[in-house]
Amino acid sequence: MNSEFTLYREPSLRRPRLIVGLPDVGYVGLKVIDYIRGKLGAVEMGRIEPHRFSTVPWVSVANGVLRDVELLRNGFYFWRNPGDGSDIVIFRSEQPTAKPYEYVEVILEVARHIGVKRVYLVGSFGAVGANHRETPTVLGVVNMPRLTPVLTEGGVEPYPEYKGIGTIHSSLLWLARSRGIEGVGLWSPMPHYIARLPFPWSNYPMAALSLVQKLNAIEELGVDEEELGLQATRTEEEMGQIYEQLQEDAKSELVYPSTERRPSYPEQGLSRMSDEDLKGMIKDIEDFFRKRKQ
């Protein structure tokens, strides 16, 4: 057994697929993982030993005494599909703060050990031009050209083009390819002004719902979407109220004295806003949530 990971149980799995959630903008990927894990009743099966991969521990102090130190919480979970589909393995992890490349290698070593042939990554990112009135799309990236039909048949738009800095998700997809493991990344863009909000306001359920729907369509998981749908509807309503309140406040001399610029948010939507207006709206929303937390 590899000393980098510990498996408490090694169930016999049928064509297992691995779904991975790591921190992203708003921790949407982790929300997806937690929701699927809960709805499927997935059972814990092991973890990666954290000591080499964490320099920022989670600590607990009470009355001046250090009570506990926990390094890099993570875990593997499994669910046996009662139908004809594949069994599912779920991996949930905080961000490794040391040796991320090696951490990815260990994730893939566990995948190989239990017979995984395809891995899914789920997450979100902030996007200028998206707004809370629209149903979030899901964009996909695959690590092998032959997997493109997996995206299109599941209603996922292939990511058109990107050149720039990647993330640990990118490393996982690429290294999976070198091991002959199929890799599918599913990404749901959230409005930029929501991505800028502090957690948990940035934990956008509308993006999480879109990702769960696509996983259901691709892998026929049968995950009940109702609870997440209610959360998404509630968030959409709250954001609409905030948006309207900000517009009303902008009209008030008591809120914005005549010596100050009054921010105006165009009815045509955020895609028509200037960079200056967008920055002003982000600040106003952040101030709004800051007041609600006080």
N, C-alpha and C positions, 0 to 999 in steps of 0.2 A: 504494500500500500504506500502511495506517495505521502511523505510526511507533511506536505504542504496543505493537505486537506484531510478531513475526517468524515467518513460516511457512517452514520449511526445504523443505517439499514440499506441494503442493496436489493430493491425489489426487481422482479423480472418484468421488464417493460416492453411494450409492443410499439415498434417504430417511434421511439420517443422524440419529441420536439422540445427544444429548450427555449424558454422565453426569459429574457434578461432585462432587468430594470436597474439602472444606475442613475445617480443624480444628474438632473438636467435643469433647464430653466423652469422654475416653479415646481420641480420635483413631480412633474406630471407622469413620467415613466414609472416612478415608484407608486403613484396613486393607482395606475393601471394594474401593476403587479399585485398590490395589496387587494384591489377589488376582485381580480380574477381568482387569486388564491383563496379569498374568503368565500366567494360564490361557489367555487368548485370543491371546497373543503380539502384543499391540498394538504398533504401530510409532510412534516419536516423529515428530511433524510440526511442532512449533513451540513457542513460549512467549510470554508477555507480558514485555515489557521491564520490569525491576523497579525502576528508579531512582526513579521518582516515588512508588512505593507502599510503600517500606520505609525505616524509620528504625532498625531493629534488625538489623544484619547478622550473618551467621554468619561467625565469624573462626577462623583457624587460626594458632597460635603455636608455634614450635619454638625452644628455646634462647634465648628472649627476643626472637626476631625475628618480626614479623608476616609470615606467609607467604601468606595468602590472605584475601580478604574476599568473601563471596557474599551478594547481596541477594535475598531472597524467591524461593526455589527454586519453580519451577512448570513445568508442561509439558502440551502437548496430544499425544494419541496416537490412532491410528485403527486400526480392524479392519474388514475387509470380510467381511460375512456370507456364507458359502458357500451358504446356503439362500435361501429367499424373503423372509426378514426384513430389517429395516433394518440398514444399516451403523452402526457405533458409533464415536463420538469420545469420548475420555476426557480430562477435565481434572483434574489434581491440583495442589494449591497449598498452601503455607503461608499463614498469616493475614497479610493486608496490614496494616501498622502505620501507614500514611498513606493518605489519600484512598480509603477503602474503597468509597464510592459510585461514584467514577470507575473503580475497579478492576472492579466489577461491570459497568459499562458496556462496558469493554473485552472482558470475557469474552463478553458478548452480541454485541458487534460481530464477534468472531471467529465466533461461532455463525451470525450472519447471513451473513457472508462465505462460509462453506462450505456454506450451505444447510440448516442445522439448523432443524427445525420444532417439536421438543419437547426439553426439557431435564429431566433427573432430578437431584435432589439427594439424597444419602444421608448419614445421620448418626445420632447417638444422644444420649440425655439421661438424667440420673439420675432415678429415680422411686421415691419411698417407696411401699411396698406390693408392689413386685416383688421376687422372690427368685431365687437361683441354681438352685432346684429346678424352676423353671418354664421352659418354652420361651418365649423373648421374643416378644412380639407385634410387629407393624409397624403404625404409624399413618401415615396419609397426609394431605397437604394439597395441593390443586390450585389453580391461579390462574385457572381458568375453570370455571364450574358444569358445563359439558358433559363435563368430564373425570372426574367422579365415578365413572362406570361403569368407568373404567380401574382405579380402586382396588378396587371391589367384585368385579369379575371376576378380579382378580389375588389375591384373598384378603387385601386390605389394609383395615383398619378406618379409615374417615374420622375424623380427629381431631375429637372432639365439640365442644369449645369452648375458646377461650383468648383472653384479653385481657391484654396486658402487653408487656414489652420483647421485641423481636425480635432477630434476628441478621443477619449478612451473607447468610445463606441466605434469610431473609425478603425482604430487599431484592432479591435475584436473582430470586426468583419474581415479585415485583410488577413489577419493571422489564421482565422478559421479557414479561409480559402487555401492557405498553404498546407493545411491539414486535411483537405478534401471535404470539409464541412460546409454545407450550403449556409449562406448568411443573408438575412433579409432585415433591413433597417426600416422601421416605420416611424415617420415624424409628422406631428401635427403642429402647424404654426399657430401661435396665439398672438392676439393684438400686442403690439410693442408696449403700449401704455399699461397693460396688465402684467406683462413680463417684468416691468420695472418695479412693480409693487413688492413690498416685503412679504415673506411667507407668513401666514398661509393664504393671503389674498391672491398670490400668484399661482396657487395650486388649482389650475383652471379645469373644472370638471367637464366643460364642453369639449376641450381637446382630448381629455381622457376618454370620454364617451365615444368620440370618433375612432380612437385607436382600438377600443374594445370591440366596436362594431366591425372593424376590418379584420381583427383576429378571429372573431366569430365567423365571418364570411370565408376567410381563407382556410381555417382549420376546423370549422364546424364544431366549435366548442360547446355551443348551447348555453353560454353564460347569460344569465338573466340581466338585462340592461336597465330594468325599470328604476331601481334605486339611483343609479348614476344619472339616468335621464332626469329624474326629479331634481337632483342637485344642479344639473346643468340649466334646467329651466329657472330654478330659483336664482342662480347666479346671473343669468341673462336679465332677469327682471331687476335685480339689485343694481347691475351695471347701468341699465336703462334709467333707473331712478337717479343714480348718481350723475349720469350724463345730463339729465334734465335739470337737476338741482344746480349743477355747475353753470348751466346756461342762465338759470334764473338769478343766481348769485352775481353773475357777470353784469346783469342789468341794474344791480343795486348800488347806489352811490355809497351806502353804508359799508358794503363789502369792498368795493373798488372805488376809492375817492377819485374825483375828477382829475387829480394830478397824476394818477397812475393809468397805465394802458389797460383797457378792459379786454380780457381775452374773449374771443368769439370763436365758437366751434361751428363750422359750416354745416348746414343741413345735408349737403351732398355726401357727407361721409369723410372719414379720416384720410382717404386717398387724395383728397383735394387740399388738405391742410399743408401749410408751409412748415418747414422745420422749426421755425420759431413758435408757431402756434402749437405744434405737437409737443414741444418741450414745456410750454406753458400748461397744456392740459395734463401732462404727466405730473407736473408739480402740484397742480390743483387736486388731482386724484390722490396723490400721496398724502397731501395735507388733510384731505377728507378722511382717509382711513386712519391717519394718525390721531385725529380728534376723536374718532369712534372708539379707539382703543384706550383713550384716557378715561 
